[in-house]
């Protein structure tokens, strides 16, 4: 008896303020015009994707006391954009990144429920947290939560939002709610009936131990990143292995890494395109900015085509504000030095190699085969694609790769449901009245 191949899930990330987007490309469009969001969302829906995903930017980032000029392109508020997209799409899920540190449960639960009602069951919430006092200055309460406490608050935030969504009975009867916990003490009446899909889908982004535990306890989807098939399998097994303690089945949580892709008529052509793309993404200026982000020092006297600095990073530097420093700077610098010495790489070459996320590079056939392999091997349940062009960067993938995935029998040929939960194969949550 032949076993049906495991189905993969696809989502589209709108390219934002990052080192992925190539703004110098003449095909690159506006970051804030609604037409850009509409084009990418319509393309994703044409490709039968599960959802369209928007990031969040709460403050303009700074470098050495100045606004980071490569970032000043604007980023509208996500839920506002997604409510507008609900009117020009029919099936595509609509997921917004919204911070659990700088919002309140009643207000955000209401906004998410509104999107779910307006879209007839297609809303998703990517829960992020912040201990960043720099960003917190934009908010009355500030951003002074300890790292561990921010996840405690986020877990209670999600649980409270779910209590609010469950405060109306499935038949449409409103009931008072009351929640009294460590971070929130609220009571009253929620203003909207139960969501069409029960609760909006909860997405969680974070690779730390705290983030993995939070995902296992509360999330429906994990947005992650990993560079190799083996790293993906390790992460997948670790997070899925945490579910049982919360009474959950592995299929109740979908793991979808964010990935880039480069297509060519042949694998060789795609590799040439990918190399040229990385040179555009990591210009000499960007290379030095990335280096200073790790080192926490002004390194303007160094040559991007020269060797890495011999001086050590400053661990608690405030040279870079509003950008996440991944890992211990001393450990990151040690890895970069080892890489540079082993391959004889300059600063720019080291940054290019060290910061490349998992990318699928090749002909459409090669990319389709590799995507299917990752899912079959237990390294992912699907992928959140991050194109490098706004807004047309997804067009070739939908036109050239999706049909091959369908031929392989690993991706849908039509939507079979109308809600985001149905696309992801997630059951509607049991009402806890």
ZIVEN-V54383 format. One record per residue. N is the residue number from 1. RES is the residue in one small letter. D_LAST is the distance of its C-alpha to the last C-alpha in Angstrom with 1 decimal. Layout:
BEGIN
N:RES:D_LAST + N:RES:D_LAST
END
This chain:
BEGIN
1:x:43.9 + 2:x:43.1 + 3:x:39.8 + 4:x:38.3 + 5:x:38.4 + 6:x:35.2 + 7:x:33.8 + 8:x:33.8 + 9:x:31.7 + 10:x:33.3 + 11:x:32.3 + 12:x:34.6 + 13:x:34.8 + 14:x:36.6 + 15:x:39.7 + 16:x:39.5 + 17:x:41.3 + 18:x:42.4 + 19:x:45.4 + 20:x:44.5 + 21:x:45.3 + 22:x:49.0 + 23:x:49.5 + 24:x:53.3 + 25:x:53.0 + 26:x:54.2 + 27:x:51.3 + 28:x:48.8 + 29:x:47.2 + 30:x:45.3 + 31:x:42.2 + 32:x:40.9 + 33:x:42.1 + 34:x:39.3 + 35:x:41.6 + 36:x:41.3 + 37:x:37.5 + 38:x:37.7 + 39:x:40.5 + 40:x:38.7 + 41:x:35.3 + 42:x:37.2 + 43:x:39.1 + 44:x:36.0 + 45:x:34.6 + 46:x:38.0 + 47:x:37.8 + 48:x:34.4 + 49:x:32.8 + 50:x:29.1 + 51:x:28.9 + 52:x:30.9 + 53:x:30.5 + 54:x:31.6 + 55:x:32.4 + 56:x:32.4 + 57:x:35.4 + 58:x:35.0 + 59:x:38.6 + 60:x:42.0 + 61:x:43.2 + 62:x:46.5 + 63:x:49.3 + 64:x:52.0 + 65:x:51.0 + 66:x:51.1 + 67:x:48.5 + 68:x:48.3 + 69:x:50.1 + 70:x:49.0 + 71:x:45.4 + 72:x:46.1 + 73:x:44.8 + 74:x:41.7 + 75:x:38.0 + 76:x:35.8 + 77:x:32.2 + 78:x:30.2 + 79:x:27.3 + 80:x:30.0 + 81:x:31.9 + 82:x:29.1 + 83:x:28.1 + 84:x:31.7 + 85:x:31.8 + 86:x:29.0 + 87:x:31.6 + 88:x:34.2 + 89:x:32.3 + 90:x:30.4 + 91:x:28.8 + 92:x:29.3 + 93:x:26.3 + 94:x:26.6 + 95:x:25.9 + 96:x:26.6 + 97:x:27.4 + 98:x:26.0 + 99:x:26.7 + 100:x:24.0 + 101:x:26.8 + 102:x:27.8 + 103:x:24.7 + 104:x:21.7 + 105:x:18.0 + 106:x:17.3 + 107:x:20.5 + 108:x:20.3 + 109:x:16.7 + 110:x:17.9 + 111:x:21.1 + 112:x:19.6 + 113:x:17.2 + 114:x:20.3 + 115:x:22.2 + 116:x:19.7 + 117:x:19.9 + 118:x:23.7 + 119:x:24.3 + 120:x:22.1 + 121:x:20.1 + 122:x:22.7 + 123:x:21.6 + 124:x:21.9 + 125:x:22.0 + 126:x:24.7 + 127:x:23.8 + 128:x:27.1 + 129:x:28.1 + 130:x:31.4 + 131:x:33.5 + 132:x:36.3 + 133:x:37.7 + 134:x:39.9 + 135:x:37.0 + 136:x:35.2 + 137:x:38.1 + 138:x:36.8 + 139:x:33.8 + 140:x:33.7 + 141:x:32.0 + 142:x:34.1 + 143:x:33.5 + 144:x:34.4 + 145:x:31.7 + 146:x:33.1 + 147:x:32.5 + 148:x:30.2 + 149:x:28.3 + 150:x:27.6 + 151:x:25.5 + 152:x:23.7 + 153:x:22.8 + 154:x:21.9 + 155:x:19.5 + 156:x:17.7 + 157:x:18.0 + 158:x:16.3 + 159:x:13.5 + 160:x:13.1 + 161:x:13.5 + 162:x:10.6 + 163:x:8.4 + 164:x:10.1 + 165:x:9.9 + 166:x:6.1 + 167:x:6.5 + 168:x:7.9 + 169:x:6.9 + 170:x:9.2 + 171:x:11.7 + 172:x:12.2 + 173:x:11.0 + 174:x:10.8 + 175:x:9.1 + 176:x:10.7 + 177:x:10.0 + 178:x:12.1 + 179:x:13.4 + 180:x:16.6 + 181:x:18.3 + 182:x:21.8 + 183:x:22.1 + 184:x:19.6 + 185:x:18.8 + 186:x:17.1 + 187:x:15.2 + 188:x:15.2 + 189:x:13.7 + 190:x:13.4 + 191:x:16.1 + 192:x:15.1 + 193:x:13.0 + 194:x:11.1 + 195:x:14.0 + 196:x:16.2 + 197:x:15.9 + 198:x:12.2 + 199:x:13.3 + 200:x:17.0 + 201:x:19.0 + 202:x:19.7 + 203:x:23.4 + 204:x:25.1 + 205:x:28.8 + 206:x:30.6 + 207:x:33.0 + 208:x:33.1 + 209:x:31.9 + 210:x:29.1 + 211:x:28.2 + 212:x:28.2 + 213:x:25.9 + 214:x:23.5 + 215:x:23.6 + 216:x:23.1 + 217:x:20.0 + 218:x:18.3 + 219:x:20.3 + 220:x:20.6 + 221:x:24.3 + 222:x:27.0 + 223:x:29.9 + 224:x:32.8 + 225:x:36.6 + 226:x:39.2 + 227:x:42.8 + 228:x:43.7 + 229:x:42.4 + 230:x:42.6 + 231:x:40.8 + 232:x:38.0 + 233:x:37.8 + 234:x:37.7 + 235:x:34.8 + 236:x:32.9 + 237:x:33.4 + 238:x:32.5 + 239:x:29.2 + 240:x:28.2 + 241:x:29.3 + 242:x:26.8 + 243:x:23.7 + 244:x:23.9 + 245:x:23.3 + 246:x:19.8 + 247:x:19.2 + 248:x:19.9 + 249:x:22.6 + 250:x:25.4 + 251:x:24.7 + 252:x:21.3 + 253:x:23.4 + 254:x:26.2 + 255:x:29.2 + 256:x:31.2 + 257:x:34.2 + 258:x:35.8 + 259:x:39.3 + 260:x:42.3 + 261:x:44.7 + 262:x:48.3 + 263:x:49.8 + 264:x:53.5 + 265:x:55.6 + 266:x:56.5 + 267:x:55.1 + 268:x:58.1 + 269:x:57.5 + 270:x:53.9 + 271:x:54.9 + 272:x:57.4 + 273:x:54.9 + 274:x:52.4 + 275:x:55.2 + 276:x:56.2 + 277:x:52.6 + 278:x:52.1 + 279:x:55.3 + 280:x:53.9 + 281:x:50.6 + 282:x:52.4 + 283:x:55.3 + 284:x:57.6 + 285:x:55.7 + 286:x:52.3 + 287:x:53.7 + 288:x:54.8 + 289:x:51.6 + 290:x:49.7 + 291:x:52.3 + 292:x:52.0 + 293:x:48.2 + 294:x:48.7 + 295:x:51.9 + 296:x:50.8 + 297:x:54.4 + 298:x:56.5 + 299:x:58.2 + 300:x:59.9 + 301:x:63.3 + 302:x:62.3 + 303:x:63.1 + 304:x:60.2 + 305:x:62.7 + 306:x:63.8 + 307:x:62.5 + 308:x:59.4 + 309:x:59.9 + 310:x:61.3 + 311:x:59.6 + 312:x:56.2 + 313:x:52.9 + 314:x:51.8 + 315:x:48.4 + 316:x:46.8 + 317:x:48.6 + 318:x:47.3 + 319:x:49.7 + 320:x:46.8 + 321:x:43.8 + 322:x:40.5 + 323:x:41.1 + 324:x:39.5 + 325:x:42.1 + 326:x:41.0 + 327:x:42.0 + 328:x:44.8 + 329:x:47.6 + 330:x:50.3 + 331:x:48.8 + 332:x:48.3 + 333:x:51.9 + 334:x:53.2 + 335:x:51.6 + 336:x:53.1 + 337:x:56.5 + 338:x:56.5 + 339:x:55.7 + 340:x:58.3 + 341:x:61.0 + 342:x:60.3 + 343:x:60.6 + 344:x:62.8 + 345:x:60.3 + 346:x:60.7 + 347:x:57.9 + 348:x:56.9 + 349:x:57.0 + 350:x:55.0 + 351:x:52.2 + 352:x:52.2 + 353:x:51.9 + 354:x:49.6 + 355:x:47.0 + 356:x:46.8 + 357:x:43.3 + 358:x:42.8 + 359:x:44.5 + 360:x:45.3 + 361:x:48.9 + 362:x:51.0 + 363:x:51.7 + 364:x:48.7 + 365:x:49.3 + 366:x:49.3 + 367:x:46.2 + 368:x:44.3 + 369:x:45.5 + 370:x:44.5 + 371:x:41.0 + 372:x:40.6 + 373:x:42.1 + 374:x:39.7 + 375:x:36.7 + 376:x:38.6 + 377:x:39.6 + 378:x:36.1 + 379:x:36.7 + 380:x:34.0 + 381:x:31.6 + 382:x:33.1 + 383:x:34.4 + 384:x:33.9 + 385:x:37.4 + 386:x:39.0 + 387:x:42.1 + 388:x:44.9 + 389:x:45.6 + 390:x:43.8 + 391:x:43.0 + 392:x:44.9 + 393:x:44.5 + 394:x:42.1 + 395:x:44.4 + 396:x:46.6 + 397:x:43.8 + 398:x:42.1 + 399:x:45.5 + 400:x:47.0 + 401:x:44.5 + 402:x:41.6 + 403:x:43.9 + 404:x:45.1 + 405:x:41.6 + 406:x:41.0 + 407:x:44.3 + 408:x:43.3 + 409:x:40.2 + 410:x:37.9 + 411:x:36.4 + 412:x:35.0 + 413:x:37.4 + 414:x:34.8 + 415:x:31.2 + 416:x:29.3 + 417:x:26.0 + 418:x:25.1 + 419:x:22.3 + 420:x:22.9 + 421:x:20.6 + 422:x:22.8 + 423:x:25.9 + 424:x:24.9 + 425:x:23.9 + 426:x:20.4 + 427:x:17.5 + 428:x:14.6 + 429:x:11.7 + 430:x:9.3 + 431:x:5.9 + 432:x:3.8 + 433:x:0.0
END
